[in-house]
Structures are given as C-alpha cells and as structure tokens.
C-alpha cells in the first residue's frame, strides 16, 4: 500500500502565543478546513511548530482545531510591558548597541544572552514537570510543508534548505510586507525578525501565497530587489482572498450593558475595528472627529481592538481633546457576538489605515450592509470596490468633510450599492488556497 503524502502546516506563533490577531485567525481557519479537504484529495494534514532547528507536532483538540499553549493574563501583561520597554530603549541607542538589543533570540544579541542565562532554569522546570513527547517530525520527500504562520528563527533557513535538497515541496502564506515598507512605525526588533522570516521564505519556497493581489505585487517587487540567487528560479507567487463567516443576523440582547448604552443615546456611532497602533491611523480619525465637534456635528466613535505597539499616542490624542473624549469609547475584549452587535447598530465603519495586507473589517461591515469609509489604498479598492467611499488617510480635514456630508445630509457617494456586496466564506477561501497548492505541485505529487 502506497504511503499517503502529508501536508504539514507550520503554525509556531499561533501555537505558542495566540493573541487573536488577523494572521492567527487565518492560521486557525487554514488548519480547520485543510483537515476537512485533505482526506478527500489524498492527503493527511499535521499541524507543526518549529523549535531549535526541528519541527514538532502541534497538539490539537478533539475537533481537530489547534490547541495553543495556555498563557495567563498576568504573564502576558508582563511580557508586553517588557517588550515595550525594550522597544523604547532600542530606538534611543546608537548603531551597534541598537543591533544588539534588536537582534532576534536566534542571533547573537540581548535575547540570546538572556535565554542562555535562563536556560538552566528551564531545564530544571522540565525535569521536575511531566514528561512530554518531543519526537521531531520526519518530513519526507513527497510531503508538503506549508508555512501558514509568521515565525522568525535563524535555524529555520538551514532546515528548509535540507528539506529542499531532498525534494520536499515548500510553500508559505505571506500576509503583507508592511513592516519592511513603513519600518519607522514598528519596533526595530520586530522589523529585524520580520525581514529574517521574509527572506527565509523567499529563499526556500517553491510557491508563495498572498492574501490579495495587492500583496502579491508587493512581494514580487520586494523579490525583484533581492539578488537573483535569493530565490528558486521556478518559484511562483499566487494570491487568494480571506473568507468571512460572521453571522449577519441581528444580535440584539447579546451585548453587555455598557456597549448597548453607547447606541441607546441616539447619537450616530462611527465604528473602527483593529489594533490600536500607528499603522491603523486612529489618530487621524480622532482629529477628524474633533473637527466635526468644532463644526457642531456630534458623533460617537467606537474603537474596537487590542492595544498595539504605540497605543499611548492614541490615548494622548484623546486626552488632548476633552470635549471629544466623552464621545470616544474603547473595548479591547469584545466577544464575536458583541462585535456583531456593533456591526449591526453602528452608522458606518471608518477605516483610515495607512497600509494593510487585506482588511477583513471592510468585508464584515459591508456584509452587514453598513456604509464604509476607507483609506484610498489599492487593497481596499480590491476588496470593497465601488461599494465604499475612499479618502486620503493623511488628510483629516477631508475625512471630516466626508463624514459631515454623510452624517448631516446623508451623502454616501459610492458608485455601487452596499446591499449588492457579496463575499466568499472561509471554506471557499481555504478551498481556493488548496486548489492553488495542488496546481503548483509537480505533476507527480499533484496526481
């Protein structure tokens, strides 16, 4: 009986630290639907994570979904505070010291030194704790390795090179190149890690999948900037769109009281969904809201998302506008039902990001038949097309004018009706990814 080839899904970051980011949402859905599709197409599926030069099987729940390592909220808060302190420290350091602090844990630097000092304690903890199965996964020549997650580790390059040498088909999903294109708004340590991962994927992958046509163009341009020997000559780049499965029925009564109260006051509520950080440009949205208040146009702003890298700047802008602050509401922990409630009851979604790899909140808002005001960037046009109204994210006055026209006179100059917007499900999205993967395989493996 012939051996069934295995599709290994690398999901290291989500397995270790599932913070509910957009990328991790993609990871979980790919794992979920690949396990449904693979048996029908003659494959097995195994989620894996990478550690110290080896791949290991990632545990799953009885329903097949990924089981992430549990982290308590206090531990996460400490990790986040330490990371922010190091990021601020890194920005103020000169060249050599900056590189030492920003280096990833797998390269010579502060993180590796700290890990070497603390390693004996980790060995002691493992010796005292229950034994675990740590047998490395053996990936065969006729298997497939798909990197679904973003995991920077300098040891991964050598491991992938060995797999390529034996004939294993290697591919990866790249969500965006934003940390490289606008690196000034990211912590230096993250930019270093991100470039390490991107260059490793481009150097070793037979096929790269991106989550939009716009991101595919970014990856092609970046690859062209690298030396010709930096990627396999037969490497292909394909794109697919992410899916949407949020139930769009009315969610009245499922939200906590403080959230319902925001909508009960009779003041129009503008919704923004996403991490609080410079790339999302909530500061420009707050400036536009302040303009509206000065003109006598009142609206509330509901910010839904976790605190990002420089959320302090957003809070500072709010405190600098006390008259506006009373109409700005934040929630960092909405459930899916509460988020659906917000999409159902808000007057419009305003999405002023400077850059995105996709933009799932646009899809979710339009599926709820909510007007969308979005940055004039290519990927948003690709997703929302003529159903949204676009603006320059660097021009808060223009955004205030557009919102005033909508709130006061009901003007929504989109070329296509919101009611006619449709989008694919997550199952359809991952099915397209699976199709692209099979089409990219060598003929023998695809058969």
DAFEN-V783158 format. One record per pair of residues at least 6 apart in sequence whose C-alpha atoms are under 7 Angstrom apart, sorted by the first residue. I is the first residue (numbers start at 0). GAP is how many residues later the second one is. D is the distance in whole Angstrom. If there is no record, write none. Layout:
BEGIN
[[I;GAP;D] [I;GAP;D]]
END
This chain:
BEGIN
[[3;38;7] [3;39;6] [3;40;7] [4;38;5] [4;39;6] [4;137;6] [4;138;5] [5;37;6] [5;38;5] [5;39;6] [5;137;5] [5;138;6] [6;36;7] [6;37;6] [6;38;5] [6;39;6] [6;136;6] [6;137;5] [6;138;6] [7;37;6] [7;38;5] [7;39;6] [7;40;6] [7;136;6] [7;137;5] [7;138;6] [8;37;6] [8;38;5] [8;39;6] [8;136;6] [8;137;5] [8;138;6] [8;139;6] [9;37;6] [9;38;5] [9;39;5] [9;136;6] [9;137;5] [9;138;6] [9;139;6] [10;16;7] [10;36;7] [10;37;6] [10;38;6] [10;136;7] [10;137;6] [10;138;5] [11;36;7] [11;37;4] [11;38;6] [11;137;7] [11;139;6] [12;136;6] [12;137;7] [12;138;6] [13;10;6] [13;54;7] [14;52;7] [14;53;4] [14;54;6] [15;52;6] [15;53;5] [16;52;7] [17;6;7] [17;50;7] [26;121;6] [26;122;6] [27;38;7] [28;397;7] [29;400;6] [30;34;7] [31;32;7] [31;33;6] [32;394;6] [32;397;6] [33;11;7] [34;10;6] [37;6;6] [37;7;7] [45;11;7] [46;10;6] [46;11;5] [47;7;6] [47;8;5] [47;9;4] [47;10;5] [48;6;6] [48;7;5] [48;8;6] [48;9;6] [49;6;6] [51;103;7] [52;102;5] [52;103;6] [52;106;6] [53;82;6] [54;81;6] [54;82;6] [55;78;7] [55;79;7] [55;80;5] [55;81;5] [56;80;6] [58;7;6] [58;8;6] [59;6;4] [59;7;5] [60;6;6] [86;100;5] [86;101;7] [89;8;5] [89;11;6] [89;12;7] [89;98;7] [99;9;4] [99;10;6] [100;8;6] [100;9;5] [101;86;6] [101;87;4] [102;6;5] [102;7;7] [102;86;6] [102;89;7] [103;7;6] [103;85;7] [103;89;6] [104;6;5] [104;7;5] [105;6;6] [105;47;6] [105;48;6] [106;47;7] [139;28;7] [140;25;6] [140;26;5] [140;27;4] [141;26;6] [141;303;7] [142;25;6] [142;26;7] [143;24;6] [143;25;5] [143;26;6] [144;24;6] [144;25;5] [144;26;6] [145;24;6] [145;25;5] [145;26;5] [146;24;6] [146;25;4] [146;26;6] [147;24;6] [147;25;5] [150;46;7] [151;41;5] [151;42;7] [151;44;6] [151;45;5] [156;43;6] [159;44;6] [160;43;7] [168;37;6] [169;35;5] [169;36;5] [169;37;7] [170;34;5] [170;35;6] [170;36;5] [170;37;6] [171;29;7] [171;33;7] [171;35;7] [171;36;5] [171;37;6] [172;35;6] [172;36;5] [172;37;6] [173;35;6] [173;36;5] [174;35;6] [174;36;6] [174;182;6] [175;39;6] [175;181;5] [176;41;7] [177;177;7] [178;7;6] [178;12;6] [179;11;7] [182;8;7] [184;93;6] [201;29;5] [202;27;5] [202;28;4] [202;29;7] [203;27;7] [203;28;7] [204;30;7] [205;26;7] [205;28;7] [205;29;5] [205;30;7] [206;28;5] [206;29;5] [206;30;6] [206;233;7] [207;28;6] [207;29;5] [207;30;6] [208;28;6] [208;29;5] [208;30;5] [209;6;6] [209;28;6] [209;29;5] [209;30;6] [210;28;6] [210;29;5] [210;30;5] [210;31;6] [210;146;7] [210;147;7] [211;27;6] [211;28;6] [211;29;6] [211;145;7] [211;146;6] [212;26;6] [213;164;6] [213;165;5] [214;142;6] [215;21;7] [215;22;7] [215;23;6] [239;189;7] [239;192;7] [239;193;6] [240;188;6] [241;184;7] [241;187;6] [242;181;5] [242;182;5] [242;183;4] [242;186;5] [243;179;7] [243;180;6] [243;181;5] [243;182;5] [244;180;5] [244;181;6] [247;119;7] [247;120;6] [249;94;7] [250;86;7] [250;89;6] [250;90;5] [251;89;6] [253;83;6] [253;84;6] [254;82;7] [254;83;5] [254;86;7] [262;6;7] [266;32;6] [266;33;7] [267;31;5] [267;32;6] [267;79;6] [268;30;6] [268;31;5] [268;32;6] [268;33;7] [268;77;5] [268;78;5] [269;30;6] [269;31;5] [269;32;6] [269;76;6] [269;77;6] [269;78;5] [269;79;6] [269;80;7] [270;30;6] [270;31;5] [270;32;6] [270;75;6] [270;77;6] [270;78;5] [270;79;6] [271;30;6] [271;31;5] [271;32;6] [271;77;6] [271;78;6] [271;79;6] [272;30;6] [272;31;5] [272;32;6] [272;88;6] [273;30;6] [273;31;5] [274;30;5] [274;31;5] [274;32;6] [274;33;5] [275;6;7] [275;29;6] [275;30;6] [275;31;5] [275;32;5] [275;35;5] [276;31;5] [276;32;6] [276;33;5] [276;34;5] [277;32;7] [278;74;6] [278;75;6] [278;76;6] [279;72;6] [279;73;4] [279;74;6] [280;71;6] [280;72;5] [280;73;7] [281;32;7] [282;31;6] [282;34;7] [283;112;6] [284;67;7] [284;111;7] [286;109;6] [287;108;5] [287;109;6] [287;111;6] [287;112;5] [288;111;7] [289;34;6] [290;109;6] [291;6;7] [291;108;6] [291;112;7] [299;27;5] [299;28;6] [300;26;6] [300;27;5] [300;28;6] [301;26;6] [301;27;5] [301;28;6] [302;26;6] [302;27;5] [302;28;6] [303;26;6] [303;27;5] [303;28;6] [304;26;6] [304;27;5] [305;26;5] [317;7;5] [318;6;7] [342;22;6] [342;25;6] [343;24;6] [346;23;7] [347;22;6] [347;23;5] [347;24;6] [348;16;7] [348;21;7] [348;22;6] [348;23;5] [348;24;6] [349;22;6] [349;23;5] [349;24;6] [350;22;6] [350;23;5] [350;24;6] [351;22;6] [351;23;5] [351;41;5] [352;22;6] [352;40;7] [353;39;6] [356;22;7] [357;21;6] [358;21;7] [361;10;7] [361;22;7] [365;52;6] [365;55;6] [366;54;7] [366;55;7] [368;49;6] [368;50;6] [370;17;7] [370;47;7] [371;16;5] [371;17;6] [372;15;6] [372;16;5] [372;17;6] [373;14;7] [373;15;6] [373;16;5] [373;17;6] [374;15;5] [374;16;5] [374;17;6] [374;18;5] [375;14;5] [375;15;5] [375;16;6] [385;28;6] [385;29;5] [385;30;5] [386;27;6] [386;28;6] [386;29;5] [386;30;6] [386;31;5] [386;34;7] [387;26;6] [388;24;7] [388;25;5] [390;8;6] [404;6;5] [405;6;6] [437;8;5] [438;7;7]]
END
